[in-house]
């Protein structure tokens, strides 16, 4: 198998190339053309099929598109080695390239805008800076007819266009440029003044042969008529120029900062024109019927994006190109962020009444910046992408549609789909997030602390996933969400990771030039291949996990096996940026820095053997092959996702090893499902209500129709009577007309016979006179003929003599002419080229002159024919006079025959009228039967109405009975309300008692505190006395030692007395015994008092708690009774809807008052329960609140 046997065919692309002028246009009512990647896409809106028109193989940029007025030819301006314009025949099935135009001998870098003439024969192209040269081509002959410099070095040209009715007039507009140019005598010349070129003209459009409308960057619309400014207005309002200047002056006086809207595109249509009016806005203008101007009739806006983090962000897009369909039913536009929108102009007409007309996406919402991540799954035909525009999108490559997308606050670096297609990993700058793919949302489920995750990947089994954090690869379990492994070894940032088919191996490459193979069970590095001169960017692995393919900055593709580089395939003049390997092991795909795709066979060839396809306009960032090897998906820095169909030329498609069945399951949260079910129930209820309402309306309409039938019956009866009278009148008129006609016929016959005899006699006399005149004319003609023969003979003799003289004369002159002929041949050869130029220049004028001459000579020929006919008439007058008499006789005979035929027709009319009368009688009989049937229906309806009246009476009786049943319950509610009021008063008394008890307790606590302080002081005194006694005993023991020595004993006793006995303390000791007795008596009294208070407080708390339990039980009983009343009321209302609607005027106040009263009672009881709970918390009885009876009440039924 060679590389040429495998073909990667462009199948579908998601995205639009920005920076291209006029980047969307209609080919027909169902197809549009727009640039994407390095292609122009022809998209069928009905069948949703794309046809690719490839650009140049080594195209550096694409600048502009232009479609011819007959929508047959497409011009594409590209830049390769030089700027060229390619013209394609889009009506051809294969979009055949017809011609390639360039600047000729002048090297042009690029053509920034183009336009076709109205007959599609000529093409103009504007080159870029610094020359700004306008080229005028006869494009089918690839000939430059004229050039002209249209701008200076400081100016910019944005648009060029042809006059819609004159190929020789051209308009050029730009920054400081507005020129009207005429092509004449092989040159281009400007013919308008320069006083209006100070503005920055962003766009213009021809409205008619002499009128051009131009839009500026400050929101002004200028209308030029015959190269002079004719009219001016501002795009944001409907005011005139003077009003606009007044508003601007007022804003300047008020110092209100405002940025004027830019008119970036204008497009004309039959009723007026459409133009842009700043970010996200397009205005529709219609021509005024009574005035020479335009009126803004509606506005169309880009709607906010509900899936964006900032919904108003979408409204700030600027529409840069607009286009109207051939039938003028649809308007499409492209924005500066690569989005395509459309709107039906009928919606814009609706916007005239004040409703806001909004754009819809023409196809899908695309990425607007570089795509950094790409992933597919096994169980669903979806692909996930992430981009620098901070969005994550889920595409379906079977239906070629966008299924989900969401925009986040920060940029998403990488994505990976779970094999089931129900989950997605997204790497952000702060965290790695696992998200659920719901039916209409992408919702975060789990977050992992992996910062700046540039690469992540689920294993093929889905039970593990790997995430890169700088130089470390973290492996997490999908079951427990735990970090099970950390793979460390890279010295530079990891750029790419790939799992093996059995998930036992993980291959990684990085900026350090290393390719590592890891064992995911033991976290060991099993093989490595390091090349420090190369920074790897992408890798792929073979199905058996034995061979690794890697690409990097050294411009080569490497095949690595067992630590060694087996082969290297150089990329020549580009750099490989991505690589992908098929699951069959036979094909290898590489993406390059120029956006091209290269297809190689495997095993890799020794020499260059690949096929290169141009798909993207910038470097390819990621590539992947679907599991069935049917599609190759690639993303690029140009923001496009391109689907390539892999085709085997011999087999017309690759054979699948096994059939893949995609699942259709989706995730939905329980709350979303409950909301959906609730909505369904509400809608069902609404449907039932509408059914009842519609039935009632039908009954009303039936009654109206019956009335109309009755009115129509009366009307028809009156018409029948009038027709009967008319019939009688016609019958009498017919009889009189028959008599009159018979008399007139007899008179006409007599007159005709008499006139016939007179005409025969006069015609014979005239015929004889004409015959005699004819004989005289014949004799004169013979004489004239003889004279002409004599003159002819003389003329022939003179002619022969003159011929001889002329022969001699012209022979001499012929010799002179032969000499001059040689000279003239030389001149003619020189002039022939000039004549050819003149002929080419005069072709158009000649065509017009031919048409004028043809019309002139046709008019002359017609006049000659008229003259000849007149002469023929004059020569045949006499013959016609004779024949006219005969025709008059014949005409009289024909008149008689016509009168006879008219008589027969009148008889036929009479018969048809008689038949009509019979038909009318039958119709009257049928309508009588219909009226009888209607009367029967009316009788049935009256009977039904009487039954309904009876049913209404029964229902009203039931309602009165139910009201009587409700009244005693309302009385009981009033009694319970009074009881609750009494309970509230008792509760207030209990609160006051509790307050008094709390004051008594506080007083007792203070007394107890004083008693404790006295007790402490007394204990201190006892301790001091004990210490004194101990010292006294010691000193007394020393005195006993001197018991045998009286003097020392006496001295020691005296000293002992002076030490321990003072005179002022003797009386006090006597009084201390009384104090001790009084203290003990008071202490006993206080202890008894405290015990009594404790018993009383416990008893009061028990009584209070019992009262609280009683109040709670009574409140619960009241709430239950209220709920039962509400249920009964709901039951009554649901079983008597008809009676309630008919008796609504009589009883709405009662129902509303009772319902509102019950709600107020329930609300007041809830407030009381909350206050009781608060009191319980204040008094410390928190264990009561834990009871189910007091904390959880049954729900209220409404």
Residue pairs with C-beta under 8 A, 6 or more apart in sequence:
1 586
1 601
2 601
2 609
3 599
3 600
3 601
3 605
3 609
3 610
3 611
4 611
4 649
5 601
5 648
5 649
5 650
6 586
6 587
6 599
6 601
6 611
6 646
6 647
6 648
6 649
7 599
7 611
7 646
7 647
7 648
7 649
8 589
8 597
8 599
8 611
8 613
8 632
8 644
8 645
8 646
8 647
9 644
9 645
9 647
10 39
10 52
10 54
10 613
10 615
10 642
10 643
10 644
10 645
11 50
11 631
11 643
11 644
11 645
12 50
12 397
12 400
12 642
12 643
13 36
13 37
13 39
13 41
13 50
13 52
13 615
13 640
13 641
13 642
13 643
14 364
14 366
14 367
14 395
14 402
14 640
14 641
14 642
15 36
15 37
15 338
15 366
15 367
15 638
15 639
15 640
15 641
16 23
16 34
16 35
16 36
16 334
16 338
16 339
16 340
16 366
16 640
17 23
17 34
17 35
17 36
17 37
17 62
17 338
17 617
17 638
17 640
18 336
18 337
18 338
18 368
19 61
20 35
20 62
20 63
20 64
20 65
21 63
21 64
21 65
21 112
21 113
21 158
21 159
21 321
22 64
22 65
22 66
22 113
22 321
23 34
23 35
23 65
23 320
23 321
23 334
24 32
24 33
24 34
24 321
24 323
24 332
24 333
24 334
24 340
25 32
25 33
25 34
25 65
25 66
25 67
25 74
25 323
26 32
26 33
26 67
26 71
26 323
26 324
26 325
26 326
26 332
27 33
27 42
27 67
27 71
27 74
27 90
28 71
28 326
29 325
29 326
29 327
29 329
30 44
30 45
30 46
30 47
31 42
31 43
31 44
31 45
32 42
32 43
32 45
32 323
32 332
32 362
33 40
33 41
33 42
33 43
33 53
33 65
33 67
33 74
33 90
34 40
34 41
34 43
34 334
34 340
35 41
35 62
35 65
36 640
37 595
37 615
37 616
37 617
37 636
37 638
37 640
37 642
38 54
38 55
38 56
38 59
38 62
38 595
38 614
38 615
38 616
38 617
39 52
39 53
39 54
39 55
39 614
39 615
40 52
40 53
40 55
40 65
40 74
40 76
40 88
41 50
41 51
41 52
41 53
42 50
42 51
42 52
42 53
42 90
42 95
43 49
43 50
43 51
43 363
44 50
44 51
45 362
48 363
48 400
51 95
53 74
53 76
53 88
53 90
53 95
54 614
55 62
55 76
55 78
55 614
56 78
56 80
56 84
56 86
56 614
57 612
57 614
58 80
58 81
58 594
59 78
59 79
59 80
59 614
59 617
60 78
60 79
60 80
61 78
61 79
61 110
61 617
62 76
62 77
62 78
62 79
62 617
63 77
63 78
63 79
63 83
63 110
63 111
63 112
63 113
63 128
64 75
64 76
64 77
64 111
64 112
64 113
64 114
65 74
65 75
65 76
65 77
65 114
66 74
66 75
66 113
66 114
66 115
66 116
66 123
67 73
67 74
67 75
67 90
67 116
68 74
68 75
68 116
68 120
69 116
69 117
69 118
69 119
69 120
69 164
70 120
71 90
71 326
72 89
72 90
72 91
72 120
73 87
73 88
73 89
73 90
73 98
73 116
73 120
74 87
74 88
74 90
74 95
75 85
75 86
75 87
75 88
75 114
75 116
75 123
76 85
76 86
76 87
76 88
77 83
77 84
77 85
77 110
77 111
77 112
77 113
77 114
77 125
78 84
78 85
78 86
79 109
79 110
82 102
82 103
82 107
82 108
82 109
83 102
83 103
83 108
83 109
83 110
83 111
83 127
83 128
84 100
84 101
84 102
84 111
85 100
85 101
85 102
85 111
85 114
85 123
85 125
86 97
86 99
86 100
86 101
87 97
87 98
87 99
87 100
87 101
87 123
87 139
88 95
88 96
88 97
88 98
89 95
89 96
89 97
89 98
98 140
99 139
99 140
99 142
100 142
101 123
101 125
101 135
101 137
101 139
101 142
102 108
103 127
103 133
103 135
103 144
104 144
106 133
106 147
108 127
108 128
108 131
108 133
108 135
109 127
109 128
110 127
110 128
111 125
111 126
111 127
111 128
111 135
112 126
112 127
112 128
112 157
113 125
113 126
113 157
113 158
113 159
113 160
114 123
114 124
114 125
114 126
114 160
115 123
115 124
115 160
115 161
115 162
116 122
116 123
116 162
117 123
117 124
117 162
117 167
118 162
118 163
118 164
118 165
118 167
119 167
121 138
121 139
121 140
121 167
122 136
122 137
122 138
122 139
122 145
122 162
122 167
123 137
123 139
124 134
124 135
124 136
124 137
124 160
124 162
124 170
125 134
125 135
125 137
125 160
126 132
126 133
126 134
126 135
126 150
126 157
126 160
126 172
127 133
127 134
127 135
129 153
129 156
130 153
131 149
132 149
132 150
132 151
132 152
132 155
132 157
133 147
133 148
133 149
133 150
134 147
134 148
134 149
134 150
134 160
134 170
134 172
134 181
134 188
135 144
135 147
136 144
136 145
136 146
136 147
136 148
136 170
136 183
136 188
137 143
137 144
137 145
138 145
138 840
145 183
145 186
146 183
146 186
146 187
146 188
147 188
148 181
148 187
148 188
148 189
148 190
150 157
150 172
150 174
150 177
150 179
150 181
151 157
151 172
151 174
151 176
151 177
154 176
155 174
155 175
155 176
155 177
156 174
156 175
156 177
157 172
157 173
157 174
157 177
158 173
158 174
158 175
158 201
158 202
158 203
159 172
159 173
159 174
159 203
159 204
160 170
160 171
160 172
160 173
161 170
161 171
161 204
161 205
161 206
162 169
162 170
162 206
163 169
163 170
163 171
163 206
163 209
164 206
164 208
164 209
165 209
166 209
167 183
167 844
168 182
168 183
168 184
169 180
169 181
169 182
169 183
170 180
170 181
170 182
170 183
170 188
171 178
171 179
171 180
171 181
171 204
171 206
171 212
172 178
172 179
172 181
173 179
173 201
173 202
173 203
173 204
173 214
174 200
174 201
175 200
175 201
176 197
176 198
176 199
176 200
177 197
177 201
178 192
178 196
178 197
178 199
178 201
178 204
178 214
179 190
179 192
179 197
180 190
180 191
180 192
180 212
180 224
180 227
181 188
181 189
181 190
181 191
182 188
182 189
182 190
182 191
185 841
186 837
186 841
191 227
192 224
192 227
192 228
193 227
193 228
196 222
196 224
196 229
199 214
199 216
199 217
199 218
199 220
199 222
200 216
200 217
200 218
201 214
201 215
201 216
202 215
202 216
202 217
202 262
202 263
202 264
203 214
203 215
203 263
203 264
203 265
203 266
203 275
204 212
204 213
204 214
204 215
204 266
205 212
205 213
205 266
205 267
205 268
205 273
206 212
206 268
207 213
207 223
207 268
207 273
210 225
210 226
211 223
211 224
211 225
211 230
212 223
212 224
213 221
213 222
213 223
213 224
213 266
213 268
213 273
214 221
214 222
214 224
214 266
215 221
215 222
215 235
215 263
215 264
215 265
215 266
215 275
215 276
216 222
216 263
217 260
217 262
217 263
218 260
218 262
219 234
219 235
219 236
219 260
219 261
219 262
219 263
219 277
219 278
220 232
220 233
220 234
220 235
220 244
220 263
221 232
221 233
221 234
221 235
221 263
221 275
221 294
222 229
222 231
222 232
223 229
223 230
223 231
223 232
223 293
223 294
224 230
225 231
230 292
231 241
231 292
231 293
232 240
232 241
232 244
233 239
233 240
233 241
233 244
233 293
233 294
234 244
234 247
235 261
235 263
235 275
235 277
235 278
235 283
235 296
236 260
236 261
236 277
236 278
237 243
237 244
237 247
237 296
238 295
238 296
239 247
251 258
260 278
261 276
261 277
261 278
261 279
261 281
262 276
262 278
262 318
263 275
263 276
263 277
264 276
264 318
264 319
264 320
265 275
265 276
265 319
265 320
265 321
265 322
265 333
266 273
266 274
266 275
266 276
267 273
267 274
267 275
267 322
267 323
267 324
269 324
269 328
270 328
271 286
271 287
272 284
272 285
272 286
272 287
272 294
273 285
273 294
274 282
274 283
274 284
274 285
274 322
274 324
274 331
275 282
275 283
275 285
275 322
276 282
276 283
276 318
276 319
276 320
276 322
276 333
277 283
277 299
278 318
279 315
279 316
279 317
279 318
280 301
280 302
280 314
280 315
280 316
280 317
280 318
280 319
281 299
281 300
281 301
281 302
281 319
282 299
282 300
282 301
282 319
282 322
282 331
282 333
282 359
283 296
283 298
283 299
283 300
284 296
284 297
284 298
284 299
284 300
284 345
284 348
284 351
285 294
285 295
285 296
285 297
286 294
286 295
286 297
287 293
287 294
287 295
288 294
288 295
297 352
298 348
298 349
298 351
298 352
298 357
299 351
299 356
299 357
300 331
300 343
300 347
300 348
300 351
300 357
300 358
300 359
301 315
301 356
301 357
301 358
301 359
302 314
302 315
302 317
302 319
302 335
302 341
302 358
302 359
303 314
303 315
303 358
303 359
304 311
304 312
304 314
304 315
305 311
305 313
305 314
305 365
305 407
307 405
307 406
307 407
308 314
308 407
309 390
309 407
309 408
309 409
310 407
313 407
317 335
317 336
317 337
317 339
318 335
318 336
319 333
319 334
319 335
319 341
320 334
320 335
320 336
321 333
321 334
322 331
322 332
322 333
323 331
323 332
323 333
324 330
324 331
324 345
325 331
325 332
328 345
329 344
329 345
329 346
330 342
330 343
330 344
330 345
331 342
331 343
331 344
331 345
331 348
332 340
332 341
332 342
332 362
333 340
333 341
333 342
333 359
334 340
334 341
335 341
337 368
338 366
338 367
338 368
338 639
339 361
339 365
339 366
339 368
340 361
340 362
340 363
340 366
341 359
341 360
341 361
341 362
342 359
342 360
342 361
342 362
343 357
343 358
343 359
343 360
347 357
347 358
348 357
350 357
351 357
364 401
364 402
365 393
365 402
365 405
366 639
366 640
367 385
367 387
367 389
367 391
367 393
367 639
367 640
367 641
368 387
368 389
368 639
369 387
369 388
369 389
369 639
370 387
370 388
370 618
370 621
370 636
370 637
370 638
370 639
371 385
371 386
371 387
371 621
371 622
371 635
371 636
371 637
371 639
371 640
371 641
372 386
372 387
372 388
372 412
372 413
372 414
372 621
372 622
373 384
373 385
373 386
373 387
373 412
373 413
373 414
373 415
373 416
373 427
373 622
374 383
374 384
374 385
374 415
374 621
374 622
374 623
374 624
374 633
374 635
374 641
375 383
375 384
375 415
375 416
375 417
375 424
375 457
375 624
376 382
376 383
376 384
376 417
376 624
376 626
376 627
376 633
377 417
377 418
377 419
377 420
377 421
378 419
378 420
378 421
378 460
378 627
378 660
379 419
379 420
379 421
379 662
379 663
380 420
380 421
380 662
380 663
381 396
381 397
381 398
381 399
381 662
382 394
382 395
382 396
382 397
382 403
382 417
382 421
383 394
383 395
383 397
383 417
383 624
383 633
383 641
384 392
384 393
384 394
384 395
384 415
384 416
384 417
384 424
385 392
385 393
385 395
385 415
385 635
385 641
386 392
386 393
386 412
386 413
386 414
386 415
386 426
387 393
387 412
387 639
388 411
389 407
389 639
390 407
390 408
390 409
390 410
390 411
390 412
391 405
391 406
391 407
391 408
391 412
392 405
392 406
392 408
392 412
392 415
392 424
392 426
392 442
393 402
393 404
393 405
394 402
394 403
394 404
394 405
394 424
394 437
394 442
395 401
395 402
395 403
395 641
396 402
396 403
397 626
397 631
397 633
397 643
398 662
400 643
404 437
404 440
404 441
404 442
405 442
406 441
406 442
408 426
408 428
410 428
410 429
410 430
411 428
411 429
412 426
412 427
412 428
413 427
413 428
413 429
413 452
413 453
413 454
414 425
414 426
414 427
414 453
414 454
414 455
414 456
414 468
415 424
415 425
415 426
415 427
415 456
416 424
416 425
416 456
416 457
416 458
416 465
417 423
417 424
417 458
418 424
418 425
418 458
418 462
418 478
419 458
419 460
419 461
419 462
420 462
420 663
421 437
421 663
422 436
422 437
422 665
422 666
422 667
423 434
423 435
423 436
423 437
423 445
424 434
424 435
424 437
424 442
425 432
425 433
425 434
425 435
425 456
425 458
425 465
425 467
426 432
426 433
426 435
426 456
427 450
427 452
427 453
427 454
427 455
427 456
427 467
428 453
429 451
429 452
430 451
431 447
431 448
431 449
431 450
431 451
432 447
432 448
432 449
432 450
432 453
432 456
432 467
433 444
433 446
433 447
433 448
434 444
434 445
434 446
434 447
434 448
434 481
435 442
435 443
435 444
435 445
436 442
436 443
436 444
436 445
436 667
437 666
437 667
438 666
438 667
438 668
438 669
438 672
439 666
439 667
439 668
439 672
443 669
446 481
448 467
448 474
448 476
448 481
450 467
450 469
450 474
451 469
452 469
452 470
453 467
453 468
453 469
454 468
454 493
454 494
454 495
455 467
455 468
455 494
455 495
455 496
455 497
456 465
456 466
456 467
456 468
457 465
457 466
457 497
457 498
457 499
458 464
458 465
458 478
458 499
459 465
459 466
459 499
459 503
459 520
460 499
460 500
460 501
460 502
460 503
461 503
462 478
463 477
463 478
463 479
463 503
464 475
464 476
464 477
464 478
464 484
464 503
464 520
465 475
465 476
465 478
466 473
466 474
466 475
466 476
466 497
466 499
466 506
467 473
467 474
467 475
467 476
468 474
468 493
468 494
468 497
468 508
470 493
470 494
471 488
471 490
471 491
471 492
471 493
471 494
471 510
472 486
472 487
472 488
472 490
472 494
473 486
473 487
473 488
473 494
473 497
473 506
473 508
473 518
474 483
474 485
474 486
474 487
475 483
475 484
475 485
475 486
475 487
475 506
475 520
475 523
476 482
476 483
476 484
477 484
485 520
485 523
486 523
487 506
487 508
487 516
487 518
487 523
487 525
489 514
489 516
489 525
489 528
490 508
490 510
490 512
490 514
490 516
491 510
491 512
491 514
492 510
492 511
492 512
492 513
492 514
492 535
493 510
493 511
494 508
494 509
494 510
495 509
495 510
495 511
495 535
495 536
495 537
495 538
496 508
496 509
496 536
496 537
496 538
496 539
497 506
497 507
497 508
498 506
498 507
498 508
498 539
498 540
498 541
499 505
499 506
500 506
500 507
500 541
500 545
501 543
501 544
501 545
502 545
503 520
504 519
504 520
504 521
504 545
505 517
505 518
505 519
505 520
505 526
505 541
505 545
506 517
506 518
506 520
507 515
507 516
507 517
507 518
507 539
507 541
507 545
507 548
508 515
508 516
508 518
508 539
509 515
509 516
509 536
509 537
509 538
509 539
509 550
509 552
510 535
510 536
511 535
511 536
512 530
512 532
512 535
513 530
513 531
513 532
513 533
513 534
513 535
513 536
513 552
514 528
514 529
514 530
514 536
515 528
515 529
515 530
515 536
515 539
515 548
515 550
515 560
516 525
516 527
516 528
517 525
517 526
517 527
517 528
517 548
518 524
518 525
518 526
519 525
519 526
527 562
527 563
528 563
529 548
529 560
529 563
529 564
529 565
531 554
531 558
531 565
533 554
534 552
534 553
534 554
534 556
535 552
535 553
536 550
536 551
536 552
537 551
537 552
537 553
537 576
537 577
537 578
538 550
538 551
538 576
538 577
538 578
538 579
538 622
538 623
539 548
539 549
539 550
539 551
539 579
540 548
540 549
540 550
540 579
540 580
540 581
540 588
541 547
541 548
541 549
541 581
542 548
542 549
542 581
542 585
543 583
543 584
543 585
544 585
546 561
547 559
547 560
547 561
547 566
548 559
548 560
548 561
549 557
549 558
549 559
549 560
549 579
549 581
549 588
550 557
550 558
550 560
550 579
551 557
551 558
551 576
551 577
551 578
551 579
551 590
552 558
552 576
553 575
555 570
555 571
555 572
555 574
555 575
555 576
556 568
556 569
556 570
556 571
556 576
557 568
557 569
557 571
557 576
557 579
557 588
557 590
557 604
558 565
558 567
558 568
559 565
559 566
559 567
559 568
559 604
560 566
567 604
569 600
569 604
569 605
571 590
571 592
572 608
574 592
574 593
574 594
574 596
575 592
575 593
576 590
576 591
576 592
576 593
577 591
577 592
577 593
577 619
577 620
577 621
578 590
578 591
578 620
578 621
578 622
578 623
578 634
579 588
579 589
579 590
579 591
579 623
580 588
580 589
580 590
580 623
580 624
580 625
580 632
581 587
581 588
581 589
581 602
581 625
582 588
582 589
582 625
582 629
582 646
583 625
583 627
583 628
583 629
583 657
584 629
584 654
584 657
585 602
586 601
586 602
587 599
587 600
587 601
587 602
587 625
587 629
587 646
588 599
588 600
588 601
588 602
588 604
589 597
589 598
589 599
589 600
589 623
589 625
589 632
590 597
590 598
590 600
590 623
591 597
591 598
591 616
591 619
591 620
591 621
591 623
591 634
591 636
592 598
592 619
592 620
593 619
594 619
595 614
595 615
595 616
595 617
595 618
595 619
595 620
595 636
595 638
596 612
596 613
596 614
596 615
596 616
597 612
597 613
597 615
597 620
597 623
597 632
597 634
597 644
598 610
598 611
598 612
598 613
599 610
599 611
599 612
599 613
600 609
600 610
601 609
613 644
615 634
615 642
615 644
616 634
616 636
616 637
616 638
616 640
616 642
617 636
617 638
617 640
618 636
618 637
618 638
619 636
619 637
620 634
620 635
620 636
621 635
621 636
621 637
622 634
622 635
623 632
623 633
623 634
623 635
624 632
624 633
625 631
625 632
625 633
625 646
626 632
626 633
627 660
628 656
628 660
629 646
629 654
629 656
630 645
630 646
630 653
630 654
630 656
631 643
631 644
631 645
631 646
632 643
632 644
632 646
633 641
633 642
633 643
633 644
634 641
634 642
634 644
635 641
635 642
636 642
646 654
647 653
647 654
648 654
692 1137
702 941
703 941
706 934
706 937
706 938
706 941
709 934
710 934
713 927
713 931
713 934
716 927
720 920
720 924
723 920
727 913
727 917
730 913
734 906
734 910
737 906
741 903
745 899
748 896
748 899
749 896
752 892
752 896
755 892
756 889
756 892
759 885
759 888
759 889
763 882
763 885
766 881
766 882
767 882
770 878
770 882
839 846
873 880
951 1138
952 1138
952 1139
952 1142
955 1136
955 1138
955 1139
955 1142
955 1143
956 1139
956 1143
958 1136
958 1139
959 1132
959 1136
959 1139
959 1140
959 1143
959 1147
962 1132
963 1147
963 1150
966 1125
966 1129
966 1154
969 1121
969 1125
970 1154
970 1157
972 1121
973 1121
973 1122
973 1125
973 1157
973 1158
973 1161
976 1118
976 1121
977 1161
979 1114
980 1114
980 1115
980 1118
980 1165
980 1168
983 1111
983 1114
984 1168
986 1107
987 1107
987 1111
987 1172
987 1175
990 1104
990 1107
991 1175
993 1100
994 1100
994 1104
994 1179
997 1096
997 1097
997 1100
1000 1093
1001 1093
1001 1097
1004 1089
1004 1090
1004 1093
1007 1086
1008 1086
1008 1090
1011 1082
1011 1083
1011 1086
1014 1079
1015 1083
1018 1079
1028 1060
1032 1056
1032 1060
1035 1056
1035 1059
1035 1060
1036 1056
1038 1052
1039 1049
1039 1052
1039 1053
1039 1056
1042 1048
1042 1049
1042 1052
1043 1049
1101 1179
1101 1181
1104 1179
1105 1181
1105 1184
1108 1172
1108 1176
1108 1181
1108 1184
1109 1184
1111 1172
1112 1169
1112 1172
1112 1189
1112 1190
1113 1189
1115 1165
1115 1168
1115 1169
1116 1189
1116 1193
1118 1161
1118 1165
1119 1162
1119 1165
1119 1193
1119 1194
1119 1196
1120 1194
1122 1158
1122 1161
1122 1162
1122 1196
1123 1194
1123 1196
1123 1197
1125 1158
1126 1158
1126 1196
1126 1197
1126 1198
1127 1197
1129 1154
1129 1155
1130 1197
1130 1198
1133 1140
1162 1196
1169 1193
1173 1185
1173 1190
1176 1182
1176 1184
1176 1185
1177 1185
1184 1190
1185 1191
